[in-house]
Amino acid sequence: MEKLKYSPLTYRLAVGCFFFTQGLVFSSWASRIADIKTALKLSDANLGGILFALPLGQMLAMGISGHLVARLSSSKTVTIGGILYPLGLIGLAMANSAATLFAALMLYGMCANLQNISINTQAVDVERIYGRPIMATFHGVWSLAGFVGGVISTFLVARHVTVMQHFIAMNVFTLIALAVLRNRVVPFDFKPEPNPADKGKTRGFLRPTPYIIFLGIISFGCMSCEGTMFDWSVIYFESIVKAPLDLTRLGFVCFMCTMAGGRFVADRFVMRFGAIRVLRASGIVIMSGMLLAVLFPNIWTSAIGFLFVGAGVSSVVPTCYSLAGRSRRMSSSIALASVSTIGFFGFLMGPPLIGFIAEMSSLRISFAVMACIGLLVTVMAPKLRTHVEN
């Protein structure tokens, strides 16, 4: 292993800060969806179709991002993504029609994916330096940033700050952070140990192992519900819960709060109870929280339900990413890209499906469907026992 210039703590803090800025950027978009929907006069079905563009862009860039990170190293691509990802917010703010919003959102998704694969590869590198699971903590920082971003958005909306002004301020902040942090990330990526089963050759993006596929399916169940919370929680509180204007973001903030808190303790749960038990419990908690909001759609029961959903999803994706990053048959970035590709089908399918089902029946029925999809986490987790990579 090459000699490291800084202490492990320095790398952990730097990578954690990148997770924080990425979370702020995403929550800036998510918490302003309702404002953009109103400004462009979009129906639920129109918005559902447009939201398809974000995961579509992420999916289109997935294989490219994995190979780019593997070729250039995550230390270089995290800088590129750190510039392009927040810049995508400006394109969203400039959209003046459904078509331009779709195009801007797809480009934003492509930039988001490059940054996502980059910082998660960095997280795997730091985890290997520490020699113990810390991935969930990084994702907890991302979620904490989402909570902070939701609070900031609520503050800005109350003071009539425009979407464009909000997004420009976010770009200024992230550029300053990037200038400070870019030279303090892990300068190289760890290579996987050769596995005799593959005769010394690592698997490519198009040849994931069964273990990686199952991790992807578990991520799919979780990300479907995450996407629902990100894109529809505010609208659910507006149209179903009938919350006052100043409380429409309560559900989103509750979700982000418990997702962030859960991720700061998830590593300890995984070390004590094992990844499979934690994943099985998580799926049950996700489903229970969403059904609570569906069956009792008032402000406080829905808020409690969204708290449960946040707690349930908190450990799933970081646990899957951590397990994928330790693959002996695929490089970290390629394994992460493979799991993310399958998982992001949840983001791809979830938000549009919510809109279409809501148009045909109701938003409550849509959330009930997502609750059942969230249970995939519980159903698929035991399969990991029989497909462990050696």
N, C-alpha and C positions, 0 to 999 in steps of 0.2 A: 504493500500500500504506500502511495506517495505520502510525503511528509505534509502535515497540515500546518498552515500558517497561523491560524487562530485556535482558541480553545473550543472544545465541543459546545460550551454554553453560548459562545459568540455565534456559531453557525445556527444553533437552535433558535436564538433570538432573531437573527436575520431572516431565517426562513419563516418563522412565526409572524414577523412583520409583513412579509409578502402575502401570507395567508390573510392577514388582517386587511390589507389594502384591497385584495381581491374580493373579500367579503363585503367591504364598503361599496365597491363598484357595483357588485351584483344587487345588493339591497337597494341601492339608489334607483336602479331600474325597476326592481320588483315593487317597491313601495310607491312608484309613480305610474304604474300601469293604469290604475283607475282614472288618474288625471288625463293620461293620453287617450284612453278610451272615450272619455267625455269630450275632449277637445276635437277628436276626429269623428264623433257621433257614431261609434261602432256598436253593433248589437252583440249579444253573447256569442252567437254563432260566428260572426265576423271576427271577433277577438280570438275565439278558439282557433280559427283557421290561421290567423296571423301569428299567434303564439307558436304554431308549428314550426315557424322559421328559425327560432332560436336553437332548439335541439337538432333541427335539420342542418344548420350551419356547423354545429358541434360534431355531428355525425360525419359530415363531408370532410371535415378537417382531421378526424380522429387518426386514421392510418398515417396521414402525412405528418401530423404532429409527433406521433410516436417515433417514426423514422428520423424526423428532423432532430428531435431531442437525442436520439441514440447516436446520430452522426455528429452533431455540433456540441453536444453536452448540454445538460440542463442549466448549467451556470450561464451560458450564453443566451439560450432561448428564453430564460426567465426575464432577461432584460428586454428582449424584443417584445415578448408578450406584455410586459409591464408598461410599455408605451402604447401598444396597439389596443389593448383591452379597454382601458378607460376612454381612449379616443373614440371608441365605438359608441359611447354614450352620446356624443355630440351628434352623430348621424341619427340616432333615435329621436333626439330633441328636434332635429330639423325636418323630420318626416311630416308631410302635410296631406298624406292620403294613405289609404290602406295598402296600396301597392308599394309606396316608398317606405312605409314602416316595415313591411315584410322584407324588403331587400336590405334595409338597414339592420334589422334584427338578425337576419341570416349571417351578415358580415360580422356583427357583434358576437354571434355564437362561434364563428370560426376563430376569432381572436381569443375568446374565452377558453376554447379548448386547448389552444397552444399554451396559454398560461396555466391551465389546470394540469396538463401532463407535466409541464416543466416544474411547477412547485411541488407536485406530489412525488416526482422523481427525486427532487432535493430532499423531501421529507424522508423518503426511503433511505437516502444516503446518510442523513443525520441519525436515523433510527439504527443503522448499522454501526455508526460510530459509538452510539450509546450502548448498543448490545441488548436492548430491551424495547418492548412496545411503547412508542410515544406518538404514533400516528394520530390517534384520536384527539390528543391534546392540540395538535396543529389544526385539525378540523374544528375543534372547539374554539380556537382563536378566530377561524373563519365565521363561525356561527355567532360568536360574540360581536364581531364586526357587523354581521347582519342585524343583530339586535340594536346595536348603536346606530346603524344606518336607518333603521325603522324609526327610532326615536328622533334622529336628526330630521328625517323627512316630515314627521308629524309636526315638529317645531317650525320647519320652513313653510309647510302648507298653511299653517295657522297664521303666518306672517306674509302670506301671498307672494312668496318667492317663486318665480317661474321655474318650469322644468329645465329650460336652457341655463338659467343662472345657477341652478343646483348642480347640473352636470359639468359646467365649466369649473366651478369651485372644486369639484371632485378631481378633475384632471390636474389642477394646480397642486393639490395635496399629494396625489399619487406620484407626480413627477419629482417633487421634492424628496419623498420617501425613497424613490428609486435611486436618486443621485447619492443618497446616504448609504443605501444597503447593497448596491450592485456588486461591490468588491468583497463583500463579507459572506457570500454564499459558498457552499462546498465547491471547490474548483474542478472536481472530477467526479464521474459517476462510477460506482462499484460494478464490476462485471459478475454475472452469475457463475457459480461453480459448475463445471461440466458435469452432466449426468450421463452415466454409462448407457442408459436406455436410448439416448439420442446420438451415441457415438461421438461425443464431443461437440456436436453442433447444436446451437440454440434454435428453438422454434421461432418462426416468423409470425407476423401479425395475422396472416391468413391460416395458420395452423395452431390455434390454441389447444392446450391440453384439456381433457374433460374437467379437471379441477378448476381451471380458469373459466371454463364455460359455466360451471355451477356457481362460481363466485359472481359471474356476470348476471345470471338469472336472479340471484338474491339481491344484487344491486338494482336490478330492474324493478322488483317489487317495491323496494324502498324509494327509489327515485320517482316512481309514478306518484307516490303520495307526497314526496317533497315538492315535486313540480306543481301538484295541486295546491299545496299550501302557499308556495311562492306566488303563483299566478292568480289564484282564485279566492284566497282567504279574505282579502279586503272586500271583494265583490260579494262573497257569501254573507259577510256581515252587513253589507248595504242592502241586498235584495231579499235575503231570507231571514236573517236575525232582526232586520230593521233597526239597526243601531243608530244612535244620533251621529251626526257628521264627525264630531270630534272623537268618536269611539270606533269608527269603521276600521281602523288599523289595529285595534286591540287584539284580534285573533292572530294576526301576523306577528305582532310583538310577543304574544304569549308563546307561540310556536318557536320563534327564534330564541327566546329566553331559555326554555327547557332543552332545546337542541344544543345550545351552547353549553349550558351547565352539565348536561349529560355527557358531552364529549370530554369534559375535563376529568371525569371519573371513570370513563369507559375502559381505559387501559387497565385500571385496577380490577375492574370486574372481569375483564378478559383473562388477566393473570390468575385470578382466584377461581373463577368458575369455568374457564375455557371458552373459546370463541363460539363453538356450536351452541352451547347452552345460552349464551348471551344473545345470539342471533335468533334462536327459537323464541325466547321471551320477548324480544323486540317486536317481532311480527304480531304477536298477540296484543301488545300495548298499542301499536299503531292502529290496528283494526278497532279496538275498544274505544280509543279516543275519537276516531272519525264517526263511529256509530253513535256515540254520545251526542255529538253536535248535530247529527241527522235526526235522532229521535226526540231531542229536546232543544229545538232551535231558538233559545233565548240567549241574551248576552252572556250571562254567567256560566251556564252549562256548556255553551259553545266554546267559551274561553277556556274552561277546564278541559274540554275535549281536545282542543288544539294544544294545550299544555301536554296532554298525554301523547299526542302524535309527535310533538317535538322530542319528548323523552324516548319514544320508541325508535325514531329514525336516527337518533344521535350516534349510536355506535355502529350501525350497519355498514355504511359506506367506508368509514375509516378502517374498520376491521377487515373488510374485503380488500381494500387497497393494500393494507399491511401484509396480508397473506399473499396477495399477488406479487408484491414487491420482493418477497423472499423466494420467488420461484427459482428453481435450479435449471429449468428447461427453457426459460425465456428471459431476455434482458428486462430490467425493471421498467423502462419506459414502454417497451412493447407489451409486456404483461399488463401494465396499467391501462394502456390504450385499448387492449382487448377487453378487459373487464369494463372499462368505461363505455366502450362501444355498445356492448349488450345492455349495460345499465341505462345508458342514455336513451335507449328505445323507450324507457319509462317516461323520461322528459319529453320525448318525441310524441308518444301516444297519449299521455295523460292529459295535459292541458287542452288539446283540441277535442279529445273525447268528452271531457267535461262540458265544453261548449255545445257540442252536437247533441249530447244526451239531454242537457238542460233545455235546448231548443225544442226537443221532442216531448220531454216530460217536465222535469224540474231540476233545479240545481241540487236539491236534497237527494234525489235519486242518483245523480252523478257522483256525489260524495259517498253514497252507499256502495256503488260499484268500485270506487277507489279503495274503500275499506277492505273489500274482498281481495283485491289485487295485492294490497299490503300484506295479506296473510301468506303470500308466496314465500316471504322471508322465513316463516316458521316451517312451512312445508318442505322447502328445499335444503335448509341448513343441515339436517342429518346426512344428506348425501355426500357431504364433504368428508365424512369419516371413511368412506369406501373409495375415495379418489384422491387421497393425500399424495402429493408429489414427493418422491424420495430422491 
